[in-house]
């Protein structure tokens, strides 16, 4: 299983990327990395924002 990490500078761009199936937001307090490490194959891509403000 491969897991892609996409980084965006704006929330608007990240939100557009989150419309794709299998994409999850990576932020503080999320359990998405834990799930991936445990073998959850429903996530294929992680999205993060460098400046959420």
mmCIF file of the N, C-alpha and C atoms, coordinates in Angstrom:
data_MODEL
# 
_entry.id   MODEL 
# 
loop_
_atom_site.group_PDB 
_atom_site.id 
_atom_site.type_symbol 
_atom_site.label_atom_id 
_atom_site.label_alt_id 
_atom_site.label_comp_id 
_atom_site.label_asym_id 
_atom_site.label_entity_id 
_atom_site.label_seq_id 
_atom_site.pdbx_PDB_ins_code 
_atom_site.Cartn_x 
_atom_site.Cartn_y 
_atom_site.Cartn_z 
_atom_site.occupancy 
_atom_site.B_iso_or_equiv 
_atom_site.pdbx_formal_charge 
_atom_site.auth_seq_id 
_atom_site.auth_comp_id 
_atom_site.auth_asym_id 
_atom_site.auth_atom_id 
_atom_site.pdbx_PDB_model_num 
ATOM 1   N N  . UNK A 1 1  ? 0.842   -1.180 0.000  1.00 0.00 ? 1  UNK A N  1 
ATOM 2   C CA . UNK A 1 1  ? 0.000   0.000  0.000  1.00 0.00 ? 1  UNK A CA 1 
ATOM 3   C C  . UNK A 1 1  ? 0.884   1.239  0.000  1.00 0.00 ? 1  UNK A C  1 
ATOM 4   N N  . UNK A 1 2  ? 0.621   2.142  -0.921 1.00 0.00 ? 2  UNK A N  1 
ATOM 5   C CA . UNK A 1 2  ? 1.343   3.412  -0.909 1.00 0.00 ? 2  UNK A CA 1 
ATOM 6   C C  . UNK A 1 2  ? 0.425   4.495  -0.360 1.00 0.00 ? 2  UNK A C  1 
ATOM 7   N N  . UNK A 1 3  ? 1.029   5.457  0.282  1.00 0.00 ? 3  UNK A N  1 
ATOM 8   C CA . UNK A 1 3  ? 0.284   6.541  0.901  1.00 0.00 ? 3  UNK A CA 1 
ATOM 9   C C  . UNK A 1 3  ? 0.936   7.848  0.469  1.00 0.00 ? 3  UNK A C  1 
ATOM 10  N N  . UNK A 1 4  ? 0.188   8.684  -0.240 1.00 0.00 ? 4  UNK A N  1 
ATOM 11  C CA . UNK A 1 4  ? 0.717   9.955  -0.736 1.00 0.00 ? 4  UNK A CA 1 
ATOM 12  C C  . UNK A 1 4  ? 0.430   11.066 0.263  1.00 0.00 ? 4  UNK A C  1 
ATOM 13  N N  . UNK A 1 5  ? 1.333   12.022 0.347  1.00 0.00 ? 5  UNK A N  1 
ATOM 14  C CA . UNK A 1 5  ? 1.144   13.199 1.189  1.00 0.00 ? 5  UNK A CA 1 
ATOM 15  C C  . UNK A 1 5  ? 1.127   14.424 0.287  1.00 0.00 ? 5  UNK A C  1 
ATOM 16  N N  . UNK A 1 6  ? 0.029   15.178 0.359  1.00 0.00 ? 6  UNK A N  1 
ATOM 17  C CA . UNK A 1 6  ? -0.108  16.401 -0.434 1.00 0.00 ? 6  UNK A CA 1 
ATOM 18  C C  . UNK A 1 6  ? -0.130  17.584 0.520  1.00 0.00 ? 6  UNK A C  1 
ATOM 19  N N  . UNK A 1 7  ? 0.665   18.602 0.231  1.00 0.00 ? 7  UNK A N  1 
ATOM 20  C CA . UNK A 1 7  ? 0.737   19.789 1.072  1.00 0.00 ? 7  UNK A CA 1 
ATOM 21  C C  . UNK A 1 7  ? 0.235   20.989 0.283  1.00 0.00 ? 7  UNK A C  1 
ATOM 22  N N  . UNK A 1 8  ? -0.651  21.768 0.898  1.00 0.00 ? 8  UNK A N  1 
ATOM 23  C CA . UNK A 1 8  ? -1.228  22.942 0.250  1.00 0.00 ? 8  UNK A CA 1 
ATOM 24  C C  . UNK A 1 8  ? -1.021  24.160 1.133  1.00 0.00 ? 8  UNK A C  1 
ATOM 25  N N  . UNK A 1 9  ? -0.954  25.326 0.515  1.00 0.00 ? 9  UNK A N  1 
ATOM 26  C CA . UNK A 1 9  ? -0.739  26.555 1.271  1.00 0.00 ? 9  UNK A CA 1 
ATOM 27  C C  . UNK A 1 9  ? -2.043  27.208 1.713  1.00 0.00 ? 9  UNK A C  1 
ATOM 28  N N  . UNK A 1 10 ? -3.166  26.793 1.133  1.00 0.00 ? 10 UNK A N  1 
ATOM 29  C CA . UNK A 1 10 ? -4.448  27.379 1.527  1.00 0.00 ? 10 UNK A CA 1 
ATOM 30  C C  . UNK A 1 10 ? -5.469  26.289 1.841  1.00 0.00 ? 10 UNK A C  1 
ATOM 31  N N  . UNK A 1 11 ? -6.397  26.631 2.696  1.00 0.00 ? 11 UNK A N  1 
ATOM 32  C CA . UNK A 1 11 ? -7.476  25.709 3.043  1.00 0.00 ? 11 UNK A CA 1 
ATOM 33  C C  . UNK A 1 11 ? -8.340  25.430 1.821  1.00 0.00 ? 11 UNK A C  1 
ATOM 34  N N  . UNK A 1 12 ? -8.541  26.431 0.989  1.00 0.00 ? 12 UNK A N  1 
ATOM 35  C CA . UNK A 1 12 ? -9.359  26.266 -0.217 1.00 0.00 ? 12 UNK A CA 1 
ATOM 36  C C  . UNK A 1 12 ? -8.783  25.183 -1.128 1.00 0.00 ? 12 UNK A C  1 
ATOM 37  N N  . UNK A 1 13 ? -7.476  25.219 -1.351 1.00 0.00 ? 13 UNK A N  1 
ATOM 38  C CA . UNK A 1 13 ? -6.836  24.213 -2.201 1.00 0.00 ? 13 UNK A CA 1 
ATOM 39  C C  . UNK A 1 13 ? -6.895  22.828 -1.558 1.00 0.00 ? 13 UNK A C  1 
ATOM 40  N N  . UNK A 1 14 ? -6.678  22.773 -0.256 1.00 0.00 ? 14 UNK A N  1 
ATOM 41  C CA . UNK A 1 14 ? -6.738  21.488 0.450  1.00 0.00 ? 14 UNK A CA 1 
ATOM 42  C C  . UNK A 1 14 ? -8.143  20.911 0.389  1.00 0.00 ? 14 UNK A C  1 
ATOM 43  N N  . UNK A 1 15 ? -9.142  21.750 0.539  1.00 0.00 ? 15 UNK A N  1 
ATOM 44  C CA . UNK A 1 15 ? -10.524 21.292 0.478  1.00 0.00 ? 15 UNK A CA 1 
ATOM 45  C C  . UNK A 1 15 ? -10.842 20.695 -0.889 1.00 0.00 ? 15 UNK A C  1 
ATOM 46  N N  . UNK A 1 16 ? -10.335 21.305 -1.935 1.00 0.00 ? 16 UNK A N  1 
ATOM 47  C CA . UNK A 1 16 ? -10.555 20.767 -3.282 1.00 0.00 ? 16 UNK A CA 1 
ATOM 48  C C  . UNK A 1 16 ? -9.931  19.379 -3.405 1.00 0.00 ? 16 UNK A C  1 
ATOM 49  N N  . UNK A 1 17 ? -8.752  19.193 -2.837 1.00 0.00 ? 17 UNK A N  1 
ATOM 50  C CA . UNK A 1 17 ? -8.078  17.892 -2.898 1.00 0.00 ? 17 UNK A CA 1 
ATOM 51  C C  . UNK A 1 17 ? -8.820  16.841 -2.083 1.00 0.00 ? 17 UNK A C  1 
ATOM 52  N N  . UNK A 1 18 ? -9.488  17.254 -1.023 1.00 0.00 ? 18 UNK A N  1 
ATOM 53  C CA . UNK A 1 18 ? -10.208 16.317 -0.157 1.00 0.00 ? 18 UNK A CA 1 
ATOM 54  C C  . UNK A 1 18 ? -11.457 15.738 -0.809 1.00 0.00 ? 18 UNK A C  1 
ATOM 55  N N  . UNK A 1 19 ? -11.837 16.243 -1.961 1.00 0.00 ? 19 UNK A N  1 
ATOM 56  C CA . UNK A 1 19 ? -13.011 15.712 -2.655 1.00 0.00 ? 19 UNK A CA 1 
ATOM 57  C C  . UNK A 1 19 ? -12.734 14.355 -3.291 1.00 0.00 ? 19 UNK A C  1 
ATOM 58  N N  . UNK A 1 20 ? -11.470 14.010 -3.461 1.00 0.00 ? 20 UNK A N  1 
ATOM 59  C CA . UNK A 1 20 ? -11.101 12.724 -4.072 1.00 0.00 ? 20 UNK A CA 1 
ATOM 60  C C  . UNK A 1 20 ? -11.332 11.584 -3.085 1.00 0.00 ? 20 UNK A C  1 
ATOM 61  N N  . UNK A 1 21 ? -11.787 10.466 -3.599 1.00 0.00 ? 21 UNK A N  1 
ATOM 62  C CA . UNK A 1 21 ? -12.015 9.288  -2.754 1.00 0.00 ? 21 UNK A CA 1 
ATOM 63  C C  . UNK A 1 21 ? -10.703 8.816  -2.144 1.00 0.00 ? 21 UNK A C  1 
ATOM 64  N N  . UNK A 1 22 ? -10.758 8.392  -0.898 1.00 0.00 ? 22 UNK A N  1 
ATOM 65  C CA . UNK A 1 22 ? -9.588  7.853  -0.222 1.00 0.00 ? 22 UNK A CA 1 
ATOM 66  C C  . UNK A 1 22 ? -8.647  8.895  0.338  1.00 0.00 ? 22 UNK A C  1 
ATOM 67  N N  . UNK A 1 23 ? -9.057  10.160 0.295  1.00 0.00 ? 23 UNK A N  1 
ATOM 68  C CA . UNK A 1 23 ? -8.214  11.248 0.781  1.00 0.00 ? 23 UNK A CA 1 
ATOM 69  C C  . UNK A 1 23 ? -8.701  11.702 2.149  1.00 0.00 ? 23 UNK A C  1 
ATOM 70  N N  . UNK A 1 24 ? -7.759  11.892 3.075  1.00 0.00 ? 24 UNK A N  1 
ATOM 71  C CA . UNK A 1 24 ? -8.088  12.307 4.441  1.00 0.00 ? 24 UNK A CA 1 
ATOM 72  C C  . UNK A 1 24 ? -7.218  13.486 4.832  1.00 0.00 ? 24 UNK A C  1 
ATOM 73  N N  . UNK A 1 25 ? -7.752  14.333 5.725  1.00 0.00 ? 25 UNK A N  1 
ATOM 74  C CA . UNK A 1 25 ? -7.014  15.488 6.225  1.00 0.00 ? 25 UNK A CA 1 
ATOM 75  C C  . UNK A 1 25 ? -6.077  15.051 7.343  1.00 0.00 ? 25 UNK A C  1 
ATOM 76  N N  . UNK A 1 26 ? -4.846  15.512 7.291  1.00 0.00 ? 26 UNK A N  1 
ATOM 77  C CA . UNK A 1 26 ? -3.854  15.212 8.317  1.00 0.00 ? 26 UNK A CA 1 
ATOM 78  C C  . UNK A 1 26 ? -3.660  16.464 9.152  1.00 0.00 ? 26 UNK A C  1 
ATOM 79  N N  . UNK A 1 27 ? -4.071  16.397 10.404 1.00 0.00 ? 27 UNK A N  1 
ATOM 80  C CA . UNK A 1 27 ? -3.940  17.537 11.296 1.00 0.00 ? 27 UNK A CA 1 
ATOM 81  C C  . UNK A 1 27 ? -3.747  17.072 12.719 1.00 0.00 ? 27 UNK A C  1 
ATOM 82  N N  . UNK A 1 28 ? -3.543  17.999 13.606 1.00 0.00 ? 28 UNK A N  1 
ATOM 83  C CA . UNK A 1 28 ? -3.336  17.658 15.007 1.00 0.00 ? 28 UNK A CA 1 
ATOM 84  C C  . UNK A 1 28 ? -4.513  16.890 15.580 1.00 0.00 ? 28 UNK A C  1 
ATOM 85  N N  . UNK A 1 29 ? -4.210  15.793 16.237 1.00 0.00 ? 29 UNK A N  1 
ATOM 86  C CA . UNK A 1 29 ? -5.246  15.005 16.890 1.00 0.00 ? 29 UNK A CA 1 
ATOM 87  C C  . UNK A 1 29 ? -5.939  13.983 16.013 1.00 0.00 ? 29 UNK A C  1 
ATOM 88  N N  . UNK A 1 30 ? -5.596  13.909 14.730 1.00 0.00 ? 30 UNK A N  1 
ATOM 89  C CA . UNK A 1 30 ? -6.246  12.925 13.869 1.00 0.00 ? 30 UNK A CA 1 
ATOM 90  C C  . UNK A 1 30 ? -5.644  11.549 14.082 1.00 0.00 ? 30 UNK A C  1 
ATOM 91  N N  . UNK A 1 31 ? -6.434  10.547 13.853 1.00 0.00 ? 31 UNK A N  1 
ATOM 92  C CA . UNK A 1 31 ? -5.992  9.166  14.020 1.00 0.00 ? 31 UNK A CA 1 
ATOM 93  C C  . UNK A 1 31 ? -5.708  8.497  12.685 1.00 0.00 ? 31 UNK A C  1 
ATOM 94  N N  . UNK A 1 32 ? -5.634  9.293  11.631 1.00 0.00 ? 32 UNK A N  1 
ATOM 95  C CA . UNK A 1 32 ? -5.483  8.726  10.291 1.00 0.00 ? 32 UNK A CA 1 
ATOM 96  C C  . UNK A 1 32 ? -4.150  7.997  10.112 1.00 0.00 ? 32 UNK A C  1 
ATOM 97  N N  . UNK A 1 33 ? -3.071  8.487  10.700 1.00 0.00 ? 33 UNK A N  1 
ATOM 98  C CA . UNK A 1 33 ? -1.771  7.816  10.565 1.00 0.00 ? 33 UNK A CA 1 
ATOM 99  C C  . UNK A 1 33 ? -1.787  6.503  11.324 1.00 0.00 ? 33 UNK A C  1 
ATOM 100 N N  . UNK A 1 34 ? -2.383  6.507  12.489 1.00 0.00 ? 34 UNK A N  1 
ATOM 101 C CA . UNK A 1 34 ? -2.501  5.268  13.259 1.00 0.00 ? 34 UNK A CA 1 
ATOM 102 C C  . UNK A 1 34 ? -3.274  4.218  12.471 1.00 0.00 ? 34 UNK A C  1 
ATOM 103 N N  . UNK A 1 35 ? -4.366  4.629  11.867 1.00 0.00 ? 35 UNK A N  1 
ATOM 104 C CA . UNK A 1 35 ? -5.174  3.695  11.074 1.00 0.00 ? 35 UNK A CA 1 
ATOM 105 C C  . UNK A 1 35 ? -4.368  3.145  9.901  1.00 0.00 ? 35 UNK A C  1 
ATOM 106 N N  . UNK A 1 36 ? -3.598  4.000  9.245  1.00 0.00 ? 36 UNK A N  1 
ATOM 107 C CA . UNK A 1 36 ? -2.772  3.544  8.121  1.00 0.00 ? 36 UNK A CA 1 
ATOM 108 C C  . UNK A 1 36 ? -1.717  2.552  8.596  1.00 0.00 ? 36 UNK A C  1 
ATOM 109 N N  . UNK A 1 37 ? -1.112  2.834  9.735  1.00 0.00 ? 37 UNK A N  1 
ATOM 110 C CA . UNK A 1 37 ? -0.103  1.924  10.281 1.00 0.00 ? 37 UNK A CA 1 
ATOM 111 C C  . UNK A 1 37 ? -0.699  0.576  10.662 1.00 0.00 ? 37 UNK A C  1 
ATOM 112 N N  . UNK A 1 38 ? -1.974  0.569  11.002 1.00 0.00 ? 38 UNK A N  1 
ATOM 113 C CA . UNK A 1 38 ? -2.647  -0.672 11.382 1.00 0.00 ? 38 UNK A CA 1 
ATOM 114 C C  . UNK A 1 38 ? -3.200  -1.418 10.171 1.00 0.00 ? 38 UNK A C  1 
ATOM 115 N N  . UNK A 1 39 ? -2.975  -0.880 8.973  1.00 0.00 ? 39 UNK A N  1 
ATOM 116 C CA . UNK A 1 39 ? -3.366  -1.592 7.765  1.00 0.00 ? 39 UNK A CA 1 
ATOM 117 C C  . UNK A 1 39 ? -4.662  -1.150 7.117  1.00 0.00 ? 39 UNK A C  1 
ATOM 118 N N  . UNK A 1 40 ? -5.222  -0.021 7.533  1.00 0.00 ? 40 UNK A N  1 
ATOM 119 C CA . UNK A 1 40 ? -6.442  0.497  6.905  1.00 0.00 ? 40 UNK A CA 1 
ATOM 120 C C  . UNK A 1 40 ? -6.107  0.964  5.488  1.00 0.00 ? 40 UNK A C  1 
ATOM 121 N N  . UNK A 1 41 ? -6.596  0.258  4.492  1.00 0.00 ? 41 UNK A N  1 
ATOM 122 C CA . UNK A 1 41 ? -6.279  0.586  3.099  1.00 0.00 ? 41 UNK A CA 1 
ATOM 123 C C  . UNK A 1 41 ? -7.313  1.512  2.455  1.00 0.00 ? 41 UNK A C  1 
ATOM 124 N N  . UNK A 1 42 ? -8.267  2.014  3.231  1.00 0.00 ? 42 UNK A N  1 
ATOM 125 C CA . UNK A 1 42 ? -9.271  2.915  2.668  1.00 0.00 ? 42 UNK A CA 1 
ATOM 126 C C  . UNK A 1 42 ? -8.695  4.305  2.397  1.00 0.00 ? 42 UNK A C  1 
ATOM 127 N N  . UNK A 1 43 ? -7.564  4.633  2.996  1.00 0.00 ? 43 UNK A N  1 
ATOM 128 C CA . UNK A 1 43 ? -6.920  5.923  2.784  1.00 0.00 ? 43 UNK A CA 1 
ATOM 129 C C  . UNK A 1 43 ? -5.743  5.754  1.841  1.00 0.00 ? 43 UNK A C  1 
ATOM 130 N N  . UNK A 1 44 ? -5.735  6.528  0.767  1.00 0.00 ? 44 UNK A N  1 
ATOM 131 C CA . UNK A 1 44 ? -4.630  6.450  -0.191 1.00 0.00 ? 44 UNK A CA 1 
ATOM 132 C C  . UNK A 1 44 ? -3.820  7.740  -0.242 1.00 0.00 ? 44 UNK A C  1 
ATOM 133 N N  . UNK A 1 45 ? -4.373  8.824  0.318  1.00 0.00 ? 45 UNK A N  1 
ATOM 134 C CA . UNK A 1 45 ? -3.693  10.108 0.251  1.00 0.00 ? 45 UNK A CA 1 
ATOM 135 C C  . UNK A 1 45 ? -4.014  10.938 1.486  1.00 0.00 ? 45 UNK A C  1 
ATOM 136 N N  . UNK A 1 46 ? -2.997  11.629 2.008  1.00 0.00 ? 46 UNK A N  1 
ATOM 137 C CA . UNK A 1 46 ? -3.172  12.528 3.140  1.00 0.00 ? 46 UNK A CA 1 
ATOM 138 C C  . UNK A 1 46 ? -2.982  13.958 2.659  1.00 0.00 ? 46 UNK A C  1 
ATOM 139 N N  . UNK A 1 47 ? -3.788  14.867 3.191  1.00 0.00 ? 47 UNK A N  1 
ATOM 140 C CA . UNK A 1 47 ? -3.725  16.274 2.818  1.00 0.00 ? 47 UNK A CA 1 
ATOM 141 C C  . UNK A 1 47 ? -3.407  17.084 4.062  1.00 0.00 ? 47 UNK A C  1 
ATOM 142 N N  . UNK A 1 48 ? -2.460  18.016 3.927  1.00 0.00 ? 48 UNK A N  1 
ATOM 143 C CA . UNK A 1 48 ? -2.147  18.919 5.029  1.00 0.00 ? 48 UNK A CA 1 
ATOM 144 C C  . UNK A 1 48 ? -2.081  20.344 4.507  1.00 0.00 ? 48 UNK A C  1 
ATOM 145 N N  . UNK A 1 49 ? -2.233  21.309 5.419  1.00 0.00 ? 49 UNK A N  1 
ATOM 146 C CA . UNK A 1 49 ? -2.199  22.728 5.062  1.00 0.00 ? 49 UNK A CA 1 
ATOM 147 C C  . UNK A 1 49 ? -1.074  23.386 5.846  1.00 0.00 ? 49 UNK A C  1 
ATOM 148 N N  . UNK A 1 50 ? -0.246  24.177 5.178  1.00 0.00 ? 50 UNK A N  1 
ATOM 149 C CA . UNK A 1 50 ? 0.861   24.838 5.866  1.00 0.00 ? 50 UNK A CA 1 
ATOM 150 C C  . UNK A 1 50 ? 0.426   26.114 6.571  1.00 0.00 ? 50 UNK A C  1 
ATOM 151 N N  . UNK A 1 51 ? -0.628  26.769 6.090  1.00 0.00 ? 51 UNK A N  1 
ATOM 152 C CA . UNK A 1 51 ? -1.104  27.999 6.717  1.00 0.00 ? 51 UNK A CA 1 
ATOM 153 C C  . UNK A 1 51 ? -2.626  27.983 6.782  1.00 0.00 ? 51 UNK A C  1 
ATOM 154 N N  . UNK A 1 52 ? -3.191  27.310 7.795  1.00 0.00 ? 52 UNK A N  1 
ATOM 155 C CA . UNK A 1 52 ? -4.647  27.185 7.860  1.00 0.00 ? 52 UNK A CA 1 
ATOM 156 C C  . UNK A 1 52 ? -5.370  28.466 8.236  1.00 0.00 ? 52 UNK A C  1 
ATOM 157 N N  . UNK A 1 53 ? -4.658  29.500 8.590  1.00 0.00 ? 53 UNK A N  1 
ATOM 158 C CA . UNK A 1 53 ? -5.298  30.736 9.005  1.00 0.00 ? 53 UNK A CA 1 
ATOM 159 C C  . UNK A 1 53 ? -5.645  31.554 7.858  1.00 0.00 ? 53 UNK A C  1 
# 
